Amino acid sequence: MTLSGESMRAIVMENIGKPRVLKIARVRIPAPGPGQALVKIHATSVNPCDLHLRSGRLLIRKPMPHILGADLAGTVEAVADDVRGWEVGARVTACFAGLGREINGSYAEFCAVPADQLIELPDELDFQTAVAAGASFADAHLALVTQGKLKKADLLVVRGAAGIVGASAVQIAGARGAKVIAISEGEFAGRLHEIGADIALEDAGEDLVRQVKVATDERGASLVLHCSPDLDLEESLAMLGHGGRLVIDGALRKPQARFNAMELVRKNLSIHGSQGSIKTKDYESLLNNLAKGVYKPPIDEILPLSQARKAHRKLEKEPGFGKILLVPDAILEAAEKPANWIPIE
């Protein structure tokens, strides 16, 4: 089967800006270049990095026009002549740092990706569950395990725990036996307990540090993961006990922060940033745990790909609990028309 010269629907942006820059367009289906595979997308998701790239807080490393999308799940449609080991029809997923940033991403019906970045989906795992974990679980694993050196004995505080990376971090840490204190808006406390938080604190008031100290028997946390765009660095550091680690994940609204350097020295604290790609073996392990039901990524809403603009607005203004998934309109239409269906003219 050849798709050369055929067109596909995609969400294209020609410049950075507000959600209105995302436009439905018909573009040529990409031919897989050397080392690449063409994937027919069955599901993708909206991640904070998409919003940061669209708004200009993170730089897109290719010329416009550009297609966002940092994770995908689908089937192999074609491979380049030099690619071995993948057959047409194979069920795959992909999530790596360059997807949607250095190359066109997954807000489309097809996507050409490096074949060595594809991972086969376990038989028990469906496309939507795969991307419901996707970039958020990959980012959380990179921040907690790779950068934060998470251990079973850790007392972990997750700030921004109701966000998609925070909720993923709560599950990963809980599965590894760490004690988890989740801090978020009060309305999500019950949901955070359901996914593995030992203690849920409301991110309000001026006594959060005191509450963390009480919850840790005055020891303080050994690890704090900050995955909220609003950073109070002094407060996060004050939550740590001696030798504690602070990991900052994601783009911040204010790139500069103040902190007490003597407190950093006195308590022998360390601060780490987190950005990059999860190792293939770690992502495979994550997917296997997902297939076994160890992780249960929450889904906030499933929308047609054509409503990507609406999804961005919602994530910016009224974030729910869990991911917003985008599914190509034709695939949703073939399954069952949802209540919020908007046909493409």
N, C-alpha and C positions, 0 to 999 in steps of 0.2 A: 504493500500500500504506500503510495507516495502522496505527500501533501504539498509538494513544491508548487509555489505560486498561489496556493489557496489562502484565504484570509480567516482571521479569528476575531472574536470580540475580546477587548482588553480595556483596562482602566489606565489611561495614559495621562501623564502630567508633563506639560511643556515648560513650566517654570515653578519655582517654589512659591508657597503662599498658604492660604487658608484652604479648607476642604473643597471649596468650589473649583480649585485647579484640577481636581480629579475628574476626568471626562471619559465617557464611554466612546470607544472608537473601534473601527475595523482596521486591523493592521495585518501585514503579511505573517503567516506562520513561520517562525524561524527554522532554518535548516540547521541540523546539528553540525557544528564545526568539528575540527579534529579533537578527539578525546571527549566529545559530548554525546549526550543522549537527549532525545526529544520526549518530554513527558506530557501526556494528556492529564490535565489537572482535574481532580475530582473534589478537592477541598483545599482551602488555604485559610489563613486567619489574619486578624489585625493585631499588630504588636506595637508597643510604644516606640520602637525604632522607626516604624513606618511614619508615625506622626512627627518624629524628630527630623526625619529626612524630608518629608513634605514641607515642613515649616522652615527648614534651613538651619536648625540647631545642630544637625549632623550633615556632613557634606556628602552629596551623591558623587561618586567617583567615575562618572561617565558622562558624555554629552547628553543633553536633552534631545528629544523627548525620552521619558523614562517610565518604566513600569515598576511599581513597588511590590513588596511581598517577600517576607523573610523565611517562610516555610511552605511546604507543599506536600500533598499526598496524591498519588495517581497511578497511571500505568504507562509503561514504556511504549512509545508509539514508533520510534525509529532510533537507530544509532549510527554514528559515523563509521566509516569503513575500518578505522583503526581501533574500534572499541570491541573488546571481547568480554564475555561473561554475563552479558545481559541479553535476554530474549524479549522480543515484542510481546506485550501483554503482561509482563512482570509487574507485580504490585510493589510500588516503591514509595519512599519518602525522602525528603532532603531538607536540610537546615544547616546553613553555614554562613560565616560572616559576610561573604561577598554577595550572597543572594539578595537581590533587591537594592543593593548599594553599588557594587562594582559591575554587576551585570543586571539585565532586566529580570525582575522577579516574577512572582506567582499570581499577581492580579490579572490573570488572563486564562484563556482556555488551554493554552499550550505554553511550555517553557523549556528552553534549551539549557541544560546544566551539565557541568563536568560529570562524566560517568563515575569517576572515582569518589564523588560525593553522595552517590545514591546508596540507600540502605534498603534492603528488602523488608517489606512489612511481614511480621508474623501472621500466620493464617487467621488467628483469633482477633486480629486488630483491624477495625474498619478505618476508612479514610478520615472520617470526621474526628474520631477519637485521637488518631495520630496527630493531626494538626492542632487539636485542642491542647495537646501537650506541647508539641513542636518547639518553637523558639523560646517559649516561656520556661519550659522545663530545662532546655539546653542552657539558657542563660543562668537559671538558678543553680544548676549543677556546676557550671563554670565558676560562679561566684562563691558558692559554699564549699565545694569539694576541692576544686583546683586552686583557687586563690585563698579561700578561708581555711583550708586544711581541716575541714569539719571532722570531729571525732565523736565517738559514742558518749564520751564523758562531758561533752560541751553543754554549757547552758547558753542557748542561742536566743537572741532577740531579733525578731524580724519586724522592721519598720516599713509600713506600707504593705502590710500582710494581706490585705484584701485585693491588691492589684494582681495581675496575672503572674508576674514573676514572684511576688511575695507568697501567693497561695501555693505556687509550685515549690518554693523553698520550704514552706511548712511541711509539705508531704515528704519531700526528700529527707529532711532532717529527722522527721518523726520515724520514717522507715529505717533510718540508720541508728535509732535509739537515743538520739539527743533529746534533752528537754527543751521544749519550744515555747517561748513567750511571744505571742503575736500581738502587734500593736496596729490598730486600724480604726476606722470609724466604728462607733458602737453598734450600729445596726447589723454588722457582719459577725459579731462575736459568736453567735450560735453556729454559723457556717464554718468558722475557723476551728471551733472545737470538733466539728464533724470530720474535718479533713486531717486532724492530728495535732492541733495546738493543745498544749497542756494548760496554758493560761492565756486568756485574751484580755487585753487592756484597751480602753478607749483612748484614742489619740486626741486628748483634750485636757485643758487645765495645765497647771504648772508643777504638778507633783509626779510626773511620769518617772523621773529618775528614782524618786523615793519608792514608788510602787515596784519598780524593777528590783531595787535593793531588798525590799521585803520579800518579793517572790523568790529571790535567790539566797535567802537567809543571810543577807548582808554581804555576800561574797561578790556580788555584781556578776554581770554576764561575762562569759569567756569569749563570745563572738557576737557581734552585732552586724546584721545585714541591712543596709539602707538601700531600699529600692523604691524610694519616693522621690519625685523631682524636687520637693522642698526639703532642704537639708539644714538641720540645726546641728552642726558638727560638734559643738561643745556639749550639747545634750546627749548625743550618741556616745561620745567619749566618756562622759560622766557615768553612763550606764555600765561601763566595763570595769571588771575587777583587774587585779594586778596581772600583767602579761596578756591582756585581752587584745583581740584583733577586731578592727572595723573594716568591713568591705563595702565599698560604694559601687552600686550597679546602676547603669543608665545615665542619660543626660540630665543635667541639673538646670533649673531655671536661672540660678545665679552661679556662675563658674567659680567665684571667689567665696571663701568661707573663713571665719575667724575661729581660733581655738587657743587654749591655754597651753603653750609649749612646755611649761614646767610640769603641768599635769601629765602630759605625754611622756616626759622623761621620768617623773617620779614613779609612775605606775608601769613603766616599761611597755607602753602600748605601741601598736603598729596600725597603719592605715594602708589599705590596698584598694586599687581600682580593679574593675573587672570588665573586660571587653575582648571579644574574639570568638573563635569557634570551639565547640566541644569536640573532643577526640572521638573518632569513629567508633572505637570499641565502647566508649562510655555511652554514646548515643544508642548503640545496639542494646546495651544492658538496660538503658532507660526504657526502650521500646519493649523489651521482654518483660520487664516489671509491669509495664502498662498492660500488656496482653494478659498477664497473670492476675490483674486486678489489684496489685500492690498500690498503684497510683490511680486516682480517679479524677482526671482534670475536669473542673467545672466548666460548663458551657453556659454563657449568658444568653446568646441568641445566635440563630443561624439565618443569614441573609443571602439573597441572590447577589452575585458578584456585581451586578449593575447598581447595587445600593452601597457601594464602597464609600461614597461621600457621606451618606447617612451614618455608616459605621464609624467613620473618623469623628464626626461631630459628637456622636454619643460617647465615645471613649474619652474625648476631651472634656465634655461638660457633665455627663451623667454616667460615670463608669459604674457598671454593675459588678456582680461577683462572678468571675469566670470570663472566658474568651468569647469574642464575637467571631464567628466563622463566616467565611464567604465561599459560596459554592456556585460554579458557573450556572447561569440561568437555564441553559438547555438540560443540564443534569437534574436540577431541581424540578423542572417541568416534566421530565420523563418519569420522575419518581412520584411526586405529588405536589400540586400547586399550593404553596403556603398561603396563609391568610393575608400576609403583607405583600403578595405577589404584584410586581409592577412589570408588565411586558415591555420588551425592548422593541421600539419601532424600527 
